[in-house]
Amino acid sequence: MKTDPKNTNASKAQSHPELTATDSNPKTSPQELAANLDGFTGTEHYYRYWYGISHLTDGVKYLADTAGCYWLLDAIGSYQPELAKHADDRLRCMQFWRLVVNADKTAVLTCVADSGEPPVVTQRIDMTDFPLPEIRIWVGCEENRRIALLPGEY
C-alpha cells in the first residue's frame, strides 16, 4: 500500500469536520463523494479499527465517516476469522470486496480472491442508505495487520 504525501483528501477528512459524520452527510452529494473517493491515491495515516480489520486507510476512513457506513466495515470484518483459515491461501493475504446497492435499497456484499472468480462470500442486505450504487474495498495483509483500503490506495 502506497503513501501519497500529496493526498489532499486525507487532509480534507482530518481538517474539515463537516466532511465527517457518524450518519450520512447531507452536505456531501453522492457525486461529490464518488469524486472525492477517486482522489485517494495513497494514505498518510492508518487508523486503528477493530474486529477483523486492524487498520483503515485515509480513503476508507473518509468513506466510513462521510457515508456513515461503519456497518459495512463491520460486515467485512466479521468474515475475517473465517477467511484467515480459508483453503484458498490468497484470501489470507488479499481480498476484493464489492457492495452493490439495488434500486430498491437492498444490497449484496461479495468477496472474491481475484477478478473473474466466483464469490467466496455473498451477503444479502435487506435495507441500506448507502449513497453510492457500488463501492469496492480491498483488504490486504501487511506485517500481521489487516488493512481496509480503496483500490486507488494500493
GULOVEX-50235 format. One record per residue (C-alpha): residue number from 1; residue in three letters; x, y, z. Coordinates in nm, 3 decimals. Example, Ala and Ser with C-alpha at 12.3 -4.5 7.8 and 13.67 -1.06 7.14 Angstrom:
! residues 2
REC 1 ALA 1.230 -0.450 0.780
REC 2 SER 1.367 -0.106 0.714
This chain:
! residues 154
REC 1 MET 0.000 0.000 0.000
REC 2 LYS 0.142 0.330 -0.103
REC 3 THR 0.158 0.657 0.083
REC 4 ASP 0.096 0.971 -0.118
REC 5 PRO 0.212 1.291 0.055
REC 6 LYS 0.010 1.495 -0.194
REC 7 ASN -0.316 1.322 -0.100
REC 8 THR -0.531 1.626 -0.036
REC 9 ASN -0.840 1.424 0.053
REC 10 ALA -0.663 1.285 0.361
REC 11 SER -0.617 1.640 0.479
REC 12 LYS -0.980 1.719 0.392
REC 13 ALA -1.106 1.434 0.608
REC 14 GLN -0.899 1.550 0.904
REC 15 SER -0.934 1.926 0.879
REC 16 HIS -1.299 1.961 0.778
REC 17 PRO -1.536 1.825 1.042
REC 18 GLU -1.829 1.896 0.809
REC 19 LEU -1.693 1.619 0.584
REC 20 THR -1.701 1.362 0.862
REC 21 ALA -2.014 1.249 1.038
REC 22 THR -2.147 0.938 1.202
REC 23 ASP -2.452 0.932 0.973
REC 24 SER -2.482 1.001 0.602
REC 25 ASN -2.359 1.354 0.546
REC 26 PRO -2.627 1.567 0.379
REC 27 LYS -2.357 1.818 0.280
REC 28 THR -2.184 1.566 0.053
REC 29 SER -2.378 1.451 -0.252
REC 30 PRO -2.322 1.101 -0.392
REC 31 GLN -2.149 1.259 -0.692
REC 32 GLU -1.917 1.462 -0.470
REC 33 LEU -1.846 1.157 -0.252
REC 34 ALA -1.755 0.948 -0.558
REC 35 ALA -1.532 1.226 -0.693
REC 36 ASN -1.360 1.268 -0.357
REC 37 LEU -1.301 0.893 -0.326
REC 38 ASP -1.134 0.891 -0.669
REC 39 GLY -0.879 1.137 -0.530
REC 40 PHE -0.737 0.893 -0.274
REC 41 THR -0.420 0.757 -0.430
REC 42 GLY -0.229 0.661 -0.118
REC 43 THR -0.256 0.703 0.255
REC 44 GLU -0.079 0.923 0.504
REC 45 HIS -0.226 0.757 0.814
REC 46 TYR -0.353 0.421 0.930
REC 47 TYR -0.648 0.441 1.168
REC 48 ARG -0.692 0.163 1.423
REC 49 TYR -1.009 -0.037 1.383
REC 50 TRP -1.143 -0.347 1.548
REC 51 TYR -1.289 -0.693 1.487
REC 52 GLY -1.116 -0.846 1.190
REC 53 ILE -0.986 -0.527 1.032
REC 54 SER -0.699 -0.381 1.228
REC 55 HIS -0.649 -0.058 1.029
REC 56 LEU -0.825 0.176 0.784
REC 57 THR -0.656 0.397 0.528
REC 58 ASP -0.740 0.765 0.480
REC 59 GLY -0.981 0.682 0.197
REC 60 VAL -1.174 0.413 0.382
REC 61 LYS -1.193 0.630 0.694
REC 62 TYR -1.326 0.918 0.483
REC 63 LEU -1.581 0.685 0.321
REC 64 ALA -1.699 0.547 0.655
REC 65 ASP -1.725 0.891 0.816
REC 66 THR -1.889 1.065 0.521
REC 67 ALA -2.128 0.787 0.414
REC 68 GLY -2.197 0.667 0.768
REC 69 CYS -2.105 0.313 0.668
REC 70 TYR -1.907 0.169 0.956
REC 71 TRP -2.163 -0.114 0.936
REC 72 LEU -2.003 -0.211 0.604
REC 73 LEU -1.659 -0.237 0.764
REC 74 ASP -1.811 -0.440 1.048
REC 75 ALA -1.967 -0.677 0.794
REC 76 ILE -1.632 -0.722 0.615
REC 77 GLY -1.453 -0.761 0.948
REC 78 SER -1.697 -1.028 1.063
REC 79 TYR -1.572 -1.261 0.787
REC 80 GLN -1.202 -1.219 0.864
REC 81 PRO -1.168 -1.507 1.115
REC 82 GLU -1.325 -1.744 0.861
REC 83 LEU -1.119 -1.612 0.567
REC 84 ALA -0.796 -1.629 0.769
REC 85 LYS -0.840 -2.008 0.769
REC 86 HIS -0.978 -2.042 0.415
REC 87 ALA -0.842 -2.319 0.192
REC 88 ASP -0.756 -2.058 -0.074
REC 89 ASP -0.435 -1.903 0.062
REC 90 ARG -0.484 -1.591 -0.149
REC 91 LEU -0.772 -1.487 0.077
REC 92 ARG -0.539 -1.481 0.374
REC 93 CYS -0.334 -1.203 0.210
REC 94 MET -0.572 -1.012 -0.018
REC 95 GLN -0.949 -0.985 -0.054
REC 96 PHE -1.157 -0.790 -0.300
REC 97 TRP -1.491 -0.676 -0.158
REC 98 ARG -1.775 -0.518 -0.352
REC 99 LEU -2.103 -0.372 -0.231
REC 100 VAL -2.372 -0.327 -0.496
REC 101 VAL -2.683 -0.129 -0.399
REC 102 ASN -3.003 -0.203 -0.590
REC 103 ALA -3.273 0.049 -0.683
REC 104 ASP -3.497 -0.086 -0.404
REC 105 LYS -3.220 -0.008 -0.148
REC 106 THR -3.133 -0.373 -0.093
REC 107 ALA -2.769 -0.462 -0.148
REC 108 VAL -2.531 -0.750 -0.199
REC 109 LEU -2.184 -0.767 -0.045
REC 110 THR -1.940 -1.007 -0.209
REC 111 CYS -1.577 -1.106 -0.166
REC 112 VAL -1.357 -1.269 -0.428
REC 113 ALA -0.999 -1.393 -0.425
REC 114 ASP -0.933 -1.248 -0.771
REC 115 SER -1.121 -1.087 -1.059
REC 116 GLY -1.333 -1.321 -1.267
REC 117 GLU -1.366 -1.577 -0.988
REC 118 PRO -1.687 -1.674 -0.807
REC 119 PRO -1.752 -1.505 -0.473
REC 120 VAL -1.635 -1.683 -0.159
REC 121 VAL -1.867 -1.461 0.046
REC 122 THR -2.210 -1.335 -0.055
REC 123 GLN -2.419 -1.144 0.197
REC 124 ARG -2.759 -1.003 0.113
REC 125 ILE -2.851 -0.679 0.287
REC 126 ASP -3.223 -0.612 0.329
REC 127 MET -3.203 -0.234 0.354
REC 128 THR -2.931 0.028 0.323
REC 129 ASP -2.900 0.404 0.286
REC 130 PHE -2.551 0.372 0.136
REC 131 PRO -2.533 0.669 -0.104
REC 132 LEU -2.340 0.511 -0.395
REC 133 PRO -2.461 0.240 -0.632
REC 134 GLU -2.137 0.048 -0.578
REC 135 ILE -1.816 0.056 -0.377
REC 136 ARG -1.506 -0.161 -0.379
REC 137 ILE -1.294 -0.211 -0.071
REC 138 TRP -0.984 -0.425 -0.061
REC 139 VAL -0.847 -0.591 0.249
REC 140 GLY -0.476 -0.659 0.243
REC 141 CYS -0.233 -0.803 0.494
REC 142 GLU 0.085 -0.625 0.587
REC 143 GLU 0.301 -0.715 0.888
REC 144 ASN 0.020 -0.910 1.060
REC 145 ARG -0.226 -0.626 1.007
REC 146 ARG -0.546 -0.646 0.804
REC 147 ILE -0.584 -0.312 0.631
REC 148 ALA -0.901 -0.193 0.455
REC 149 LEU -0.821 0.032 0.161
REC 150 LEU -0.970 0.176 -0.154
REC 151 PRO -0.835 0.030 -0.480
REC 152 GLY -0.662 0.360 -0.565
REC 153 GLU -0.470 0.345 -0.238
REC 154 TYR -0.294 0.018 -0.320
